[in-house]
Amino acid sequence: MQPQGQTRSTPTLKPCQYRPMLSSQDCCVLNGGSGAWAFQSLAGQLATAIGIEVSNEPRRFNYLLQSEEITGDSQIGSFIPLDALRLASDKRLLASCFQKYQVPTPRTWLTDSWEEALRFVREHKNKEWCLKYPTGCGAAGHKMLSAESTETSNWPRPFIIQEFIRLEHPEVYRTFCAGGEIFGWVARRYSSGGGTSPWVAHARGARYVRLEGPPPEVLHVAECALKAAGLVDSFGCVDLLRRPSGEWVALEVGTDGLFNHVDRELDDPALEAELLDRIAKAFWRAFSKLC
């Protein structure tokens, strides 16, 4: 996912080919409030790709990026469901959701007690464990956890303790979904001879490499994660990794808004354009169901 405030140049986009006849009050890319500046570049890309305006006021159907007036209880038409936005932005909620729907993931445990967290680590010394910061992106705030770790003050509860799967060559994979179709298959890696980190994040210097296509096992895990989070019919992505034993597991899902957005800087102009094109088609399919 791309954190707020990280910008890039806007690619050349073709006007939307799927836009029906609209009134001025029908649709918009909703981007308003004090945090709107962080989404400005993406808002412009989406508006051009979909063929709608950027607005700081909600309309009948919205591509919601940022708004200080929208809450989980708001009654607005949103391309990406509000519940899915909340799940994707909070790893505590997402961990509970994945457990409920039995999405294959690294072993994850939630607790409000630091003492219980350390006891859990001591009782499971056969694995490595990490403490995940619940609302960060790009692995911001994550740290390794041991039985001797010291509690950090003001850490949001519950604590997320997750199995750390150490790889000889750290890499994370991503696939995307728009309008019910899973597409795109990329790996996030550190360049040979460059810096590295156990947290394979774009913000830490990792870069994307496009691959031929996800294996069937990946499609199954990705679909499970997207369905659990309620993102199948709108837009989202799934980050996965492969255990040394060969099993694929989902780490998290991502989507656009309200606090971060899916990274479009994929070092592959064709895939970047395909991403926006598929989002535009999915947006209008979803809007047509309201008509």
C-alpha positions as CSV (number, residue, x, y, z in Angstrom):
1,M,0.0,0.0,0.0
2,Q,1.0,3.6,-0.6
3,P,1.2,5.8,2.5
4,Q,-0.4,9.3,2.5
5,G,2.0,11.9,1.3
6,Q,4.0,9.8,-1.1
7,T,3.5,11.1,-4.6
8,R,4.7,10.3,-8.1
9,S,4.3,11.8,-11.6
10,T,0.9,11.2,-13.2
11,P,0.9,8.8,-16.2
12,T,-0.7,9.7,-19.5
13,L,-4.2,8.4,-19.5
14,K,-6.9,8.0,-22.1
15,P,-10.4,9.4,-21.3
16,C,-12.8,6.8,-20.0
17,Q,-14.6,4.7,-22.6
18,Y,-17.3,3.4,-20.3
19,R,-18.9,6.5,-18.9
20,P,-22.7,6.6,-19.3
21,M,-24.7,9.8,-19.4
22,L,-24.7,11.4,-16.0
23,S,-26.0,14.4,-14.1
24,S,-23.6,16.5,-12.0
25,Q,-24.9,14.8,-8.8
26,D,-24.4,11.2,-9.8
27,C,-20.7,10.3,-9.3
28,C,-17.4,11.6,-8.1
29,V,-14.0,10.8,-6.8
30,L,-14.6,12.0,-3.2
31,N,-11.5,13.6,-1.8
32,G,-11.9,16.4,0.8
33,G,-10.7,17.5,4.2
34,S,-7.3,18.3,5.6
35,G,-5.8,15.0,4.3
36,A,-7.0,15.4,0.7
37,W,-3.6,16.7,-0.5
38,A,-2.1,13.3,0.1
39,F,-4.5,11.7,-2.4
40,Q,-4.5,14.6,-5.0
41,S,-2.4,12.8,-7.6
42,L,-4.4,9.5,-7.4
43,A,-7.7,11.4,-7.4
44,G,-6.7,13.0,-10.7
45,Q,-5.7,9.7,-12.2
46,L,-8.9,8.0,-11.1
47,A,-11.1,10.9,-12.3
48,T,-9.5,10.8,-15.7
49,A,-9.7,7.0,-16.0
50,I,-13.3,6.7,-14.8
51,G,-14.5,9.9,-16.5
52,I,-15.9,11.7,-13.4
53,E,-15.0,14.8,-11.4
54,V,-13.1,15.1,-8.1
55,S,-15.3,16.6,-5.4
56,N,-15.0,17.4,-1.7
57,E,-18.7,16.7,-1.3
58,P,-20.3,13.3,-1.6
59,R,-22.6,12.5,-4.5
60,R,-24.9,9.6,-5.3
61,F,-22.1,7.2,-5.9
62,N,-18.5,7.8,-4.8
63,Y,-15.0,6.6,-5.2
64,L,-14.0,7.5,-1.7
65,L,-10.4,8.4,-1.0
66,Q,-10.6,11.0,1.8
67,S,-13.3,12.7,3.8
68,E,-13.4,13.9,7.4
69,E,-17.2,13.7,7.3
70,I,-17.5,10.0,6.4
71,T,-17.7,7.4,9.2
72,G,-18.5,3.7,9.3
73,D,-22.1,4.5,9.9
74,S,-22.4,7.0,7.0
75,Q,-25.1,6.2,4.5
76,I,-23.4,7.0,1.2
77,G,-23.1,5.1,-2.1
78,S,-19.5,3.9,-2.1
79,F,-17.8,1.8,-4.8
80,I,-15.5,0.3,-2.1
81,P,-17.7,-0.7,0.8
82,L,-17.1,1.3,4.0
83,D,-16.7,-1.9,6.0
84,A,-14.0,-3.1,3.7
85,L,-12.2,0.3,4.0
86,R,-12.1,-0.2,7.8
87,L,-10.8,-3.7,7.6
88,A,-8.0,-2.9,5.1
89,S,-6.8,0.0,7.3
90,D,-6.7,-1.9,10.6
91,K,-4.7,-5.1,10.8
92,R,-6.4,-6.0,14.1
93,L,-9.8,-6.1,12.4
94,L,-8.3,-7.9,9.4
95,A,-6.7,-10.6,11.5
96,S,-10.0,-11.3,13.2
97,C,-11.7,-11.4,9.9
98,F,-9.2,-13.8,8.4
99,Q,-9.5,-16.1,11.4
100,K,-13.3,-16.1,11.2
101,Y,-13.3,-17.0,7.5
102,Q,-10.3,-19.4,7.7
103,V,-8.2,-17.5,5.3
104,P,-4.7,-19.2,5.0
105,T,-2.3,-16.8,6.8
106,P,0.8,-17.0,9.0
107,R,-0.3,-18.0,12.5
108,T,-1.6,-14.9,14.2
109,W,-2.7,-14.2,17.7
110,L,-4.4,-11.2,19.3
111,T,-4.1,-10.2,23.0
112,D,-4.6,-7.1,25.2
113,S,-2.0,-8.2,27.6
114,W,1.8,-7.7,27.1
115,E,2.5,-10.5,29.7
116,E,0.3,-12.9,27.7
117,A,2.1,-11.9,24.5
118,L,5.5,-12.8,26.0
119,R,4.1,-16.0,27.5
120,F,2.8,-17.0,24.0
121,V,6.3,-16.4,22.5
122,R,8.0,-18.4,25.2
123,E,5.6,-21.3,24.7
124,H,6.2,-21.3,20.9
125,K,10.0,-21.1,20.6
126,N,10.0,-23.3,17.5
127,K,8.9,-20.2,15.4
128,E,9.9,-16.6,15.0
129,W,7.4,-13.9,15.9
130,C,6.8,-10.3,15.1
131,L,4.7,-7.6,16.6
132,K,2.7,-5.8,13.8
133,Y,1.7,-2.1,14.1
134,P,-2.0,-2.2,13.4
135,T,-2.6,0.9,11.4
136,G,0.8,1.4,9.6
137,C,1.6,0.6,6.0
138,G,4.8,-0.3,4.3
139,A,5.6,-2.3,7.4
140,A,6.0,0.9,9.4
141,G,6.3,0.1,13.1
142,H,6.6,-3.7,12.8
143,K,9.3,-5.3,14.9
144,M,10.6,-8.7,15.9
145,L,9.3,-10.1,19.2
146,S,11.1,-12.2,21.7
147,A,10.5,-13.4,25.2
148,E,12.8,-10.6,26.4
149,S,11.2,-7.8,24.4
150,T,10.2,-4.6,26.3
151,E,6.7,-3.2,25.9
152,T,6.5,0.0,23.9
153,S,4.3,2.6,25.6
154,N,1.0,3.6,24.0
155,W,1.0,0.7,21.6
156,P,-2.6,0.2,20.2
157,R,-4.4,-2.8,21.6
158,P,-4.9,-5.6,21.0
159,F,-1.4,-6.6,20.2
160,I,-1.0,-8.5,16.9
161,I,1.6,-11.3,17.2
162,Q,2.2,-13.0,13.9
163,E,4.5,-15.8,12.9
164,F,7.5,-14.4,11.0
165,I,8.3,-16.5,8.0
166,R,12.0,-16.0,7.3
167,L,13.1,-16.5,3.7
168,E,16.6,-16.8,2.3
169,H,15.6,-14.2,-0.4
170,P,12.9,-12.0,1.1
171,E,10.0,-11.3,-1.3
172,V,6.3,-10.6,-1.1
173,Y,3.9,-11.2,-3.9
174,R,0.8,-9.2,-4.9
175,T,-2.2,-9.8,-7.1
176,F,-5.1,-7.4,-7.7
177,C,-8.9,-7.7,-8.1
178,A,-11.4,-5.3,-9.7
179,G,-15.1,-6.1,-10.4
180,G,-14.8,-9.7,-9.4
181,E,-11.7,-10.5,-11.6
182,I,-8.3,-11.3,-10.2
183,F,-5.5,-10.1,-12.4
184,G,-1.8,-9.1,-12.3
185,W,0.9,-10.9,-10.6
186,V,4.0,-9.1,-9.2
187,A,6.8,-9.8,-6.8
188,R,8.2,-7.2,-4.5
189,R,12.0,-7.7,-4.0
190,Y,15.2,-6.0,-3.2
191,S,17.7,-5.6,-6.0
192,S,20.7,-7.8,-6.1
193,G,23.6,-6.2,-4.2
194,G,21.4,-3.5,-2.8
195,G,20.1,-2.9,0.7
196,T,17.6,-5.4,2.2
197,S,15.2,-5.8,5.1
198,P,13.1,-8.7,6.5
199,W,10.1,-6.3,5.8
200,V,9.8,-6.3,2.1
201,A,8.2,-2.9,1.6
202,H,8.3,-0.5,-1.4
203,A,8.9,2.3,1.1
204,R,12.0,0.5,2.3
205,G,13.5,0.2,-1.2
206,A,12.0,-3.0,-2.6
207,R,10.8,-2.9,-6.2
208,Y,8.1,-4.7,-8.2
209,V,8.8,-7.3,-10.9
210,R,5.9,-8.5,-13.1
211,L,5.6,-12.2,-13.3
212,E,3.8,-14.5,-15.8
213,G,0.7,-15.3,-13.7
214,P,-0.3,-16.6,-10.3
215,P,-0.5,-20.4,-9.7
216,P,-3.9,-21.9,-8.9
217,E,-3.1,-22.1,-5.2
218,V,-2.5,-18.3,-5.1
219,L,-5.8,-17.6,-6.8
220,H,-7.6,-19.7,-4.2
221,V,-5.9,-17.9,-1.2
222,A,-6.4,-14.5,-2.8
223,E,-10.1,-15.1,-3.5
224,C,-10.6,-16.2,0.1
225,A,-8.9,-13.1,1.5
226,L,-10.8,-10.7,-0.9
227,K,-14.2,-12.3,-0.1
228,A,-13.5,-12.2,3.6
229,A,-12.7,-8.5,3.4
230,G,-15.7,-7.7,1.1
231,L,-13.5,-6.4,-1.7
232,V,-14.2,-8.9,-4.5
233,D,-16.8,-6.7,-6.4
234,S,-14.9,-3.4,-6.0
235,F,-11.2,-3.0,-5.9
236,G,-8.4,-4.3,-3.8
237,C,-5.1,-6.2,-3.7
238,V,-3.7,-9.1,-1.7
239,D,-0.2,-9.5,-0.4
240,L,1.0,-13.1,-0.1
241,L,4.2,-15.0,0.6
242,R,5.2,-18.6,0.0
243,R,6.5,-20.6,2.9
244,P,9.8,-22.5,2.4
245,S,7.5,-25.6,2.4
246,G,5.7,-24.3,-0.6
247,E,2.4,-23.3,1.0
248,W,0.9,-19.9,0.1
249,V,-0.5,-17.6,2.8
250,A,-2.1,-14.2,2.7
251,L,-0.5,-11.3,4.7
252,E,-3.1,-8.6,4.2
253,V,-5.4,-6.9,1.8
254,G,-5.2,-3.3,0.6
255,T,-7.6,-0.9,-1.1
256,D,-7.9,2.9,-1.7
257,G,-8.9,5.2,1.2
258,L,-9.4,6.4,3.8
259,F,-5.9,6.5,5.2
260,N,-3.7,5.0,2.4
261,H,-4.0,3.6,-1.1
262,V,-2.8,0.8,-3.3
263,D,0.6,1.5,-4.7
264,R,0.4,2.1,-8.5
265,E,4.2,2.6,-8.9
266,L,4.7,-0.9,-10.3
267,D,7.6,-0.2,-12.8
268,D,5.4,-1.6,-15.5
269,P,3.4,1.0,-17.5
270,A,1.2,-1.6,-19.2
271,L,0.1,-3.0,-15.8
272,E,-0.4,0.4,-14.3
273,A,-2.7,1.3,-17.2
274,E,-4.5,-2.0,-17.0
275,L,-5.1,-1.4,-13.3
276,L,-6.9,1.9,-14.0
277,D,-8.8,0.6,-16.9
278,R,-10.2,-2.4,-14.9
279,I,-11.1,-0.1,-12.0
280,A,-13.1,2.2,-14.4
281,K,-15.0,-0.8,-15.8
282,A,-15.7,-2.2,-12.3
283,F,-16.9,1.3,-11.1
284,W,-19.4,1.6,-13.9
285,R,-20.7,-2.0,-13.5
286,A,-21.3,-1.2,-9.8
287,F,-23.0,2.1,-10.6
288,S,-25.3,0.4,-13.2
289,K,-26.7,-1.8,-10.4
290,L,-28.0,1.4,-8.7
291,C,-29.9,2.5,-11.9
